[in-house]
């Protein structure tokens, strides 16, 4: 009886192989772009799908976010400074049909586009802008890449510049510039403090000139401060109001004596 089944074993094996190759299981994060005799038929998945071998072809497309490392690029800034910049790109496929039909290899195409866009955008900015306005540059690069990859059914979620590498001479120049900037700010702050102090002194002088009692109080406070010091020499400030009568009397006596002298 086994001998009678032998002629049917070969067709059964072939049938099982055909069924095995026809059954496809796609996970939740994948879609299958199906072609019927070379023509686009549709996008299927996830789950169990049947593909007729030899007549239908399926191309799997991953819908998860892809992290693409953009290689280091030599960029010449607007102020003629050469730097090496690398970045990371986050994108995902939103339309599997266009990602397969419109472009041969969307991963490679996106990588090349990111490299050229990175050089183009950063070359329009100064070195200071590259270092201080990185968020704005990331947004500009992301918008440009996303606008061009939309035709391929790809959505660029984010672009991040990771490193801006400078040579040693440029690092020293930036350090000197930062030190000079700190010194300039210190001088400006010191000058502003001197200006405010001079304005307050002028206001205090006006108050003391208008109120004679204020000058006396200041005199007494100065005496109290000097009495608390350990210095062996004490200088007593003398108000001009007290000295002026004696000076005037001495001046009159001097004038009177010169007038009485014999000719």
Short mmCIF file of the C-alpha atoms (twelve columns), coordinates in Angstrom:
data_MODEL
# 
_entry.id   MODEL 
# 
loop_
_atom_site.group_PDB 
_atom_site.id 
_atom_site.type_symbol 
_atom_site.label_atom_id 
_atom_site.label_alt_id 
_atom_site.label_comp_id 
_atom_site.label_asym_id 
_atom_site.label_seq_id 
_atom_site.Cartn_x 
_atom_site.Cartn_y 
_atom_site.Cartn_z 
_atom_site.pdbx_PDB_model_num 
ATOM 1   C CA . UNK A 1   0.000  0.000   0.000   1 
ATOM 2   C CA . UNK A 2   2.900  2.279   0.682   1 
ATOM 3   C CA . UNK A 3   4.149  1.610   -2.779  1 
ATOM 4   C CA . UNK A 4   0.862  2.890   -4.155  1 
ATOM 5   C CA . UNK A 5   1.313  6.222   -2.323  1 
ATOM 6   C CA . UNK A 6   4.825  6.813   -3.592  1 
ATOM 7   C CA . UNK A 7   3.698  8.398   -6.888  1 
ATOM 8   C CA . UNK A 8   1.650  10.932  -4.916  1 
ATOM 9   C CA . UNK A 9   4.439  11.947  -2.529  1 
ATOM 10  C CA . UNK A 10  6.239  14.183  -4.991  1 
ATOM 11  C CA . UNK A 11  3.119  16.234  -5.900  1 
ATOM 12  C CA . UNK A 12  2.205  16.519  -2.211  1 
ATOM 13  C CA . UNK A 13  5.695  17.786  -1.330  1 
ATOM 14  C CA . UNK A 14  5.552  20.314  -4.156  1 
ATOM 15  C CA . UNK A 15  2.096  21.430  -3.000  1 
ATOM 16  C CA . UNK A 16  3.295  21.848  0.567   1 
ATOM 17  C CA . UNK A 17  6.264  23.888  -0.605  1 
ATOM 18  C CA . UNK A 18  3.986  26.099  -2.673  1 
ATOM 19  C CA . UNK A 19  1.654  26.630  0.263   1 
ATOM 20  C CA . UNK A 20  4.582  27.345  2.553   1 
ATOM 21  C CA . UNK A 21  5.951  29.988  0.224   1 
ATOM 22  C CA . UNK A 22  2.490  31.426  -0.414  1 
ATOM 23  C CA . UNK A 23  1.677  32.024  3.256   1 
ATOM 24  C CA . UNK A 24  3.218  35.178  4.677   1 
ATOM 25  C CA . UNK A 25  2.861  36.508  8.202   1 
ATOM 26  C CA . UNK A 26  3.561  40.179  8.722   1 
ATOM 27  C CA . UNK A 27  3.986  41.645  12.229  1 
ATOM 28  C CA . UNK A 28  2.169  44.755  13.333  1 
ATOM 29  C CA . UNK A 29  5.048  47.087  12.420  1 
ATOM 30  C CA . UNK A 30  5.393  45.781  8.834   1 
ATOM 31  C CA . UNK A 31  3.421  46.150  5.623   1 
ATOM 32  C CA . UNK A 32  3.721  44.196  2.387   1 
ATOM 33  C CA . UNK A 33  3.722  45.915  -0.990  1 
ATOM 34  C CA . UNK A 34  2.286  43.312  -3.396  1 
ATOM 35  C CA . UNK A 35  2.947  43.229  -7.140  1 
ATOM 36  C CA . UNK A 36  0.927  41.101  -9.572  1 
ATOM 37  C CA . UNK A 37  3.007  40.194  -12.619 1 
ATOM 38  C CA . UNK A 38  5.134  43.286  -12.011 1 
ATOM 39  C CA . UNK A 39  2.216  45.689  -11.549 1 
ATOM 40  C CA . UNK A 40  1.378  47.245  -8.187  1 
ATOM 41  C CA . UNK A 41  -1.606 45.491  -6.670  1 
ATOM 42  C CA . UNK A 42  -1.861 46.847  -3.143  1 
ATOM 43  C CA . UNK A 43  -0.473 47.134  0.366   1 
ATOM 44  C CA . UNK A 44  -1.341 44.261  2.694   1 
ATOM 45  C CA . UNK A 45  -0.790 43.458  6.309   1 
ATOM 46  C CA . UNK A 46  -0.338 43.051  9.150   1 
ATOM 47  C CA . UNK A 47  -1.257 39.447  9.821   1 
ATOM 48  C CA . UNK A 48  -1.637 36.470  7.526   1 
ATOM 49  C CA . UNK A 49  -1.598 37.068  3.773   1 
ATOM 50  C CA . UNK A 50  -1.479 34.752  0.766   1 
ATOM 51  C CA . UNK A 51  0.906  35.408  -2.124  1 
ATOM 52  C CA . UNK A 52  0.805  33.250  -5.248  1 
ATOM 53  C CA . UNK A 53  4.399  32.176  -5.971  1 
ATOM 54  C CA . UNK A 54  5.692  33.129  -9.391  1 
ATOM 55  C CA . UNK A 55  2.757  35.438  -10.071 1 
ATOM 56  C CA . UNK A 56  2.763  37.750  -7.092  1 
ATOM 57  C CA . UNK A 57  5.770  39.329  -5.358  1 
ATOM 58  C CA . UNK A 58  5.824  40.990  -1.971  1 
ATOM 59  C CA . UNK A 59  8.235  43.590  -0.583  1 
ATOM 60  C CA . UNK A 60  8.264  44.062  3.165   1 
ATOM 61  C CA . UNK A 61  8.417  47.611  4.526   1 
ATOM 62  C CA . UNK A 62  9.175  48.445  8.156   1 
ATOM 63  C CA . UNK A 63  7.040  51.279  9.562   1 
ATOM 64  C CA . UNK A 64  9.072  51.836  12.730  1 
ATOM 65  C CA . UNK A 65  11.214 54.930  13.290  1 
ATOM 66  C CA . UNK A 66  14.658 54.522  11.758  1 
ATOM 67  C CA . UNK A 67  17.678 56.132  13.426  1 
ATOM 68  C CA . UNK A 68  20.095 57.171  10.689  1 
ATOM 69  C CA . UNK A 69  23.592 58.299  11.617  1 
ATOM 70  C CA . UNK A 70  24.746 61.004  9.203   1 
ATOM 71  C CA . UNK A 71  28.531 60.661  8.664   1 
ATOM 72  C CA . UNK A 72  30.853 63.548  9.522   1 
ATOM 73  C CA . UNK A 73  30.865 66.257  6.881   1 
ATOM 74  C CA . UNK A 74  33.472 68.940  6.187   1 
ATOM 75  C CA . UNK A 75  31.584 72.232  6.244   1 
ATOM 76  C CA . UNK A 76  32.932 75.695  5.415   1 
ATOM 77  C CA . UNK A 77  30.997 78.274  7.389   1 
ATOM 78  C CA . UNK A 78  29.950 81.678  6.144   1 
ATOM 79  C CA . UNK A 79  32.979 83.261  7.835   1 
ATOM 80  C CA . UNK A 80  35.354 80.772  6.099   1 
ATOM 81  C CA . UNK A 81  35.958 78.427  9.046   1 
ATOM 82  C CA . UNK A 82  36.285 74.709  8.263   1 
ATOM 83  C CA . UNK A 83  34.576 72.388  10.737  1 
ATOM 84  C CA . UNK A 84  33.528 68.748  10.817  1 
ATOM 85  C CA . UNK A 85  29.884 68.179  11.663  1 
ATOM 86  C CA . UNK A 86  27.905 64.991  12.136  1 
ATOM 87  C CA . UNK A 87  24.251 64.506  12.924  1 
ATOM 88  C CA . UNK A 88  21.551 61.922  13.563  1 
ATOM 89  C CA . UNK A 89  18.293 61.673  11.615  1 
ATOM 90  C CA . UNK A 90  14.990 60.132  12.753  1 
ATOM 91  C CA . UNK A 91  12.500 59.144  10.048  1 
ATOM 92  C CA . UNK A 92  9.786  56.578  9.286   1 
ATOM 93  C CA . UNK A 93  7.831  55.325  6.295   1 
ATOM 94  C CA . UNK A 94  4.258  56.616  6.186   1 
ATOM 95  C CA . UNK A 95  3.383  55.452  2.679   1 
ATOM 96  C CA . UNK A 96  4.856  52.012  1.796   1 
ATOM 97  C CA . UNK A 97  3.687  52.234  -1.818  1 
ATOM 98  C CA . UNK A 98  5.624  55.399  -2.606  1 
ATOM 99  C CA . UNK A 99  8.623  54.291  -0.521  1 
ATOM 100 C CA . UNK A 100 9.039  51.243  -2.787  1 
ATOM 101 C CA . UNK A 101 7.888  52.602  -6.165  1 
ATOM 102 C CA . UNK A 102 9.160  56.203  -6.144  1 
ATOM 103 C CA . UNK A 103 12.733 55.530  -4.983  1 
ATOM 104 C CA . UNK A 104 15.067 52.562  -5.377  1 
ATOM 105 C CA . UNK A 105 16.498 52.501  -1.831  1 
ATOM 106 C CA . UNK A 106 14.837 54.994  0.485   1 
ATOM 107 C CA . UNK A 107 17.374 54.441  3.298   1 
ATOM 108 C CA . UNK A 108 20.345 55.282  1.099   1 
ATOM 109 C CA . UNK A 109 18.509 58.144  -0.609  1 
ATOM 110 C CA . UNK A 110 17.553 59.695  2.722   1 
ATOM 111 C CA . UNK A 111 21.117 59.379  4.000   1 
ATOM 112 C CA . UNK A 112 22.594 61.086  0.928   1 
ATOM 113 C CA . UNK A 113 19.987 63.832  1.058   1 
ATOM 114 C CA . UNK A 114 20.720 64.439  4.752   1 
ATOM 115 C CA . UNK A 115 24.459 64.795  4.062   1 
ATOM 116 C CA . UNK A 116 24.031 67.333  1.258   1 
ATOM 117 C CA . UNK A 117 21.406 69.309  3.178   1 
ATOM 118 C CA . UNK A 118 23.623 69.409  6.258   1 
ATOM 119 C CA . UNK A 119 26.496 70.947  4.283   1 
ATOM 120 C CA . UNK A 120 24.209 73.345  2.432   1 
ATOM 121 C CA . UNK A 121 22.386 74.728  5.478   1 
ATOM 122 C CA . UNK A 122 25.386 75.043  7.794   1 
ATOM 123 C CA . UNK A 123 27.442 76.713  5.053   1 
ATOM 124 C CA . UNK A 124 25.042 79.659  5.157   1 
ATOM 125 C CA . UNK A 125 25.744 80.419  8.831   1 
ATOM 126 C CA . UNK A 126 28.671 81.745  10.834  1 
ATOM 127 C CA . UNK A 127 30.587 79.614  13.301  1 
ATOM 128 C CA . UNK A 128 29.016 81.429  16.259  1 
ATOM 129 C CA . UNK A 129 25.556 80.567  14.949  1 
ATOM 130 C CA . UNK A 130 26.523 76.899  14.581  1 
ATOM 131 C CA . UNK A 131 27.577 76.798  18.220  1 
ATOM 132 C CA . UNK A 132 24.830 78.919  19.788  1 
ATOM 133 C CA . UNK A 133 21.746 78.411  17.581  1 
ATOM 134 C CA . UNK A 134 21.815 74.649  17.173  1 
ATOM 135 C CA . UNK A 135 18.089 74.222  17.795  1 
ATOM 136 C CA . UNK A 136 17.220 76.595  14.964  1 
ATOM 137 C CA . UNK A 137 19.626 74.839  12.592  1 
ATOM 138 C CA . UNK A 138 18.140 71.456  13.509  1 
ATOM 139 C CA . UNK A 139 14.669 72.762  12.695  1 
ATOM 140 C CA . UNK A 140 15.780 74.227  9.357   1 
ATOM 141 C CA . UNK A 141 17.497 71.008  8.270   1 
ATOM 142 C CA . UNK A 142 14.511 68.904  9.329   1 
ATOM 143 C CA . UNK A 143 12.059 71.046  7.346   1 
ATOM 144 C CA . UNK A 144 14.163 70.927  4.174   1 
ATOM 145 C CA . UNK A 145 14.704 67.151  4.276   1 
ATOM 146 C CA . UNK A 146 11.083 66.458  5.175   1 
ATOM 147 C CA . UNK A 147 9.823  68.551  2.245   1 
ATOM 148 C CA . UNK A 148 11.933 66.553  -0.229  1 
ATOM 149 C CA . UNK A 149 11.284 63.092  1.230   1 
ATOM 150 C CA . UNK A 150 7.521  63.611  1.296   1 
ATOM 151 C CA . UNK A 151 7.452  62.479  -2.353  1 
ATOM 152 C CA . UNK A 152 8.990  59.183  -1.232  1 
ATOM 153 C CA . UNK A 153 6.376  58.568  1.461   1 
ATOM 154 C CA . UNK A 154 8.855  59.287  4.263   1 
ATOM 155 C CA . UNK A 155 8.298  61.515  7.275   1 
ATOM 156 C CA . UNK A 156 11.384 63.048  8.924   1 
ATOM 157 C CA . UNK A 157 10.584 63.406  12.604  1 
ATOM 158 C CA . UNK A 158 13.725 65.076  13.885  1 
ATOM 159 C CA . UNK A 159 17.310 66.032  13.057  1 
ATOM 160 C CA . UNK A 160 19.948 66.586  15.732  1 
ATOM 161 C CA . UNK A 161 23.461 67.954  15.189  1 
ATOM 162 C CA . UNK A 162 25.682 65.869  17.484  1 
ATOM 163 C CA . UNK A 163 29.169 67.361  17.198  1 
ATOM 164 C CA . UNK A 164 30.840 70.414  15.705  1 
ATOM 165 C CA . UNK A 165 34.559 69.596  15.732  1 
ATOM 166 C CA . UNK A 166 37.117 72.429  15.505  1 
ATOM 167 C CA . UNK A 167 40.887 72.343  15.088  1 
ATOM 168 C CA . UNK A 168 43.198 73.343  17.938  1 
ATOM 169 C CA . UNK A 169 43.985 76.824  16.607  1 
ATOM 170 C CA . UNK A 170 40.299 77.671  16.320  1 
ATOM 171 C CA . UNK A 171 39.625 76.364  19.834  1 
ATOM 172 C CA . UNK A 172 42.357 78.654  21.206  1 
ATOM 173 C CA . UNK A 173 40.970 81.601  19.233  1 
ATOM 174 C CA . UNK A 174 37.478 81.001  20.635  1 
ATOM 175 C CA . UNK A 175 38.918 80.783  24.162  1 
ATOM 176 C CA . UNK A 176 40.688 84.135  23.710  1 
ATOM 177 C CA . UNK A 177 37.513 85.647  22.335  1 
ATOM 178 C CA . UNK A 178 35.499 84.386  25.305  1 
ATOM 179 C CA . UNK A 179 38.088 85.767  27.747  1 
ATOM 180 C CA . UNK A 180 38.036 89.169  26.026  1 
ATOM 181 C CA . UNK A 181 34.244 89.163  26.157  1 
ATOM 182 C CA . UNK A 182 34.289 88.438  29.899  1 
ATOM 183 C CA . UNK A 183 36.766 91.277  30.484  1 
ATOM 184 C CA . UNK A 184 34.608 93.641  28.448  1 
ATOM 185 C CA . UNK A 185 31.530 92.754  30.479  1 
ATOM 186 C CA . UNK A 186 33.446 93.221  33.728  1 
ATOM 187 C CA . UNK A 187 34.583 96.691  32.657  1 
ATOM 188 C CA . UNK A 188 31.077 97.650  31.578  1 
ATOM 189 C CA . UNK A 189 29.623 96.473  34.890  1 
ATOM 190 C CA . UNK A 190 32.321 98.367  36.802  1 
ATOM 191 C CA . UNK A 191 31.655 101.547 34.803  1 
ATOM 192 C CA . UNK A 192 27.919 101.239 35.373  1 
ATOM 193 C CA . UNK A 193 28.542 100.836 39.108  1 
ATOM 194 C CA . UNK A 194 30.763 103.947 39.152  1 
ATOM 195 C CA . UNK A 195 28.071 105.905 37.295  1 
ATOM 196 C CA . UNK A 196 25.353 104.888 39.745  1 
ATOM 197 C CA . UNK A 197 27.605 105.661 42.718  1 
ATOM 198 C CA . UNK A 198 28.431 109.117 41.341  1 
ATOM 199 C CA . UNK A 199 24.727 109.877 40.890  1 
ATOM 200 C CA . UNK A 200 24.034 108.875 44.486  1 
ATOM 201 C CA . UNK A 201 26.929 111.023 45.731  1 
ATOM 202 C CA . UNK A 202 25.570 114.010 43.831  1 
ATOM 203 C CA . UNK A 203 22.142 113.481 45.381  1 
ATOM 204 C CA . UNK A 204 23.698 113.181 48.859  1 
ATOM 205 C CA . UNK A 205 25.686 116.386 48.336  1 
ATOM 206 C CA . UNK A 206 22.526 118.246 47.341  1 
ATOM 207 C CA . UNK A 207 20.720 117.048 50.460  1 
ATOM 208 C CA . UNK A 208 23.620 118.039 52.717  1 
ATOM 209 C CA . UNK A 209 23.957 121.475 51.114  1 
ATOM 210 C CA . UNK A 210 20.239 122.124 51.599  1 
ATOM 211 C CA . UNK A 211 20.183 120.913 55.212  1 
ATOM 212 C CA . UNK A 212 22.963 122.095 57.510  1 
ATOM 213 C CA . UNK A 213 21.960 119.556 60.137  1 
ATOM 214 C CA . UNK A 214 22.688 116.750 57.720  1 
ATOM 215 C CA . UNK A 215 26.300 117.888 57.428  1 
ATOM 216 C CA . UNK A 216 26.649 117.949 61.216  1 
ATOM 217 C CA . UNK A 217 25.244 114.433 61.498  1 
ATOM 218 C CA . UNK A 218 27.668 113.244 58.884  1 
ATOM 219 C CA . UNK A 219 30.509 114.895 60.763  1 
ATOM 220 C CA . UNK A 220 29.533 113.165 64.009  1 
ATOM 221 C CA . UNK A 221 29.223 109.798 62.246  1 
ATOM 222 C CA . UNK A 222 32.691 110.223 60.767  1 
ATOM 223 C CA . UNK A 223 34.102 110.976 64.212  1 
ATOM 224 C CA . UNK A 224 32.429 107.878 65.628  1 
ATOM 225 C CA . UNK A 225 33.879 105.716 62.849  1 
ATOM 226 C CA . UNK A 226 37.379 107.090 63.423  1 
ATOM 227 C CA . UNK A 227 37.215 106.523 67.161  1 
ATOM 228 C CA . UNK A 228 36.698 102.804 66.618  1 
ATOM 229 C CA . UNK A 229 39.880 102.347 64.554  1 
ATOM 230 C CA . UNK A 230 43.288 101.322 65.987  1 
ATOM 231 C CA . UNK A 231 45.246 103.910 64.049  1 
ATOM 232 C CA . UNK A 232 47.708 106.067 66.031  1 
ATOM 233 C CA . UNK A 233 47.025 109.085 63.828  1 
ATOM 234 C CA . UNK A 234 43.581 110.650 63.779  1 
ATOM 235 C CA . UNK A 235 42.622 113.410 61.399  1 
ATOM 236 C CA . UNK A 236 39.749 115.584 62.576  1 
ATOM 237 C CA . UNK A 237 37.677 116.980 59.745  1 
ATOM 238 C CA . UNK A 238 36.769 120.607 60.448  1 
ATOM 239 C CA . UNK A 239 33.693 122.127 58.826  1 
ATOM 240 C CA . UNK A 240 34.369 125.298 56.886  1 
ATOM 241 C CA . UNK A 241 31.518 127.052 58.682  1 
ATOM 242 C CA . UNK A 242 33.522 126.935 61.896  1 
ATOM 243 C CA . UNK A 243 36.801 128.005 60.372  1 
ATOM 244 C CA . UNK A 244 35.502 130.771 58.123  1 
ATOM 245 C CA . UNK A 245 35.017 133.461 60.923  1 
ATOM 246 C CA . UNK A 246 38.622 133.029 62.089  1 
ATOM 247 C CA . UNK A 247 39.935 133.236 58.573  1 
ATOM 248 C CA . UNK A 248 37.982 136.420 57.885  1 
ATOM 249 C CA . UNK A 249 39.210 138.039 61.114  1 
ATOM 250 C CA . UNK A 250 42.805 137.124 60.338  1 
ATOM 251 C CA . UNK A 251 42.413 138.556 56.859  1 
ATOM 252 C CA . UNK A 252 41.042 141.878 58.215  1 
ATOM 253 C CA . UNK A 253 43.892 142.157 60.683  1 
ATOM 254 C CA . UNK A 254 46.396 141.573 57.943  1 
ATOM 255 C CA . UNK A 255 44.785 144.205 55.757  1 
ATOM 256 C CA . UNK A 256 44.625 146.707 58.635  1 
ATOM 257 C CA . UNK A 257 48.289 146.197 59.479  1 
ATOM 258 C CA . UNK A 258 49.347 146.810 55.930  1 
ATOM 259 C CA . UNK A 259 47.366 150.045 55.758  1 
ATOM 260 C CA . UNK A 260 48.926 151.472 58.991  1 
ATOM 261 C CA . UNK A 261 52.503 150.845 57.864  1 
ATOM 262 C CA . UNK A 262 54.522 154.051 57.223  1 
ATOM 263 C CA . UNK A 263 55.144 155.003 53.655  1 
# 
